[in-house]
Amino acid sequence: MAMRNCARIALAAICAVIVGLVSARADDYPSAPIHLISGFPPGSTADISARVVGARMGQILGQQFVIENRVGAGSSLAAAQVARAAKDGYTLYVGNAANVINAAMSSNLNFDFYKDFEPVALITSTPTVLAVTPELGVQNVKQLIALAKAKPGELSFGSSGVGSSTHLALELFNRLAQVKITHIPYSGSPQVITDMLANRVQGYFSPASTVMGHIQAGKLVGLAITDPKRSSILPELPTMIEAGVPDFESVLWFGIDAPAGTPQPIVDKLARAANEALKSDEIVNSLKSQTIATLGGTPEEFRKHLESERKRWTAVVEGAGLRK
């Protein structure tokens, strides 16, 4: 009995020491620069978001945010690097919609996006625009659906590659609108736009920054955005839901993730800094000028968002037969 009591006392003492060490570590954090790893190239929405938000977070936390671009495999190379990093809050990852799609499509990733990361905060999103050629002769989504049903398989939409968010948005549209539009994969958005302007493909679920200039010039027609709510960046365009496609949601979002096992006080401190940064008018306006909207929220809200995204895109991937 005495030995049991001694063991309990010793265990309690060890736990108290561990809690004290974690608390002290969080109080001192950060004491060195923080590395934020992006899986996309300089100048991309992910990169701009990381640099603008990271710079303000660095000011708030008193340490520089160093943005690193590790491009490849749909951002999976960057994710794998951070998944294996020390769980101390000094190596973070720009999580994004592509991670959810990659997890749904492939069983061969060398990390688990849902188990190997700790969500910190959603930071930004950029609208996706359903754009079509003027030659198609449609002015709204209902007209597009009617035309696609009248000509199954005859209309073609481009994407920035098989398994990209622009491809999956088309597959979601085919599924929800019960139409069959042919998918034409390209190596990137610029190539899709070139062929749209030449009327070689009729449509594209395009990042807003890629297509808005052509819409404003009258060279392409914007029908709707794929966000669940109207965008402050493109308030004149209805959502796909408003346009008559219930449950259609395809958001190009970005967030900050830490390696799983990072102490919760550090995660919470990072989340507070991110949300404070995102409330800055300077940050909001800087990003808005580049067709990027600010988000924010708690780690738990980010986790719920990921679960919703997982259900949506797993169903789309399986329905389209894209699982590898």
Summary of the structure (lengths in Angstrom):
residues: 324
radius of gyration: 22.3
end to end distance: 57.4
largest distance: 87.1
contacts: 1102
relative contact order: 0.17
helix: 47%
strand: 19%
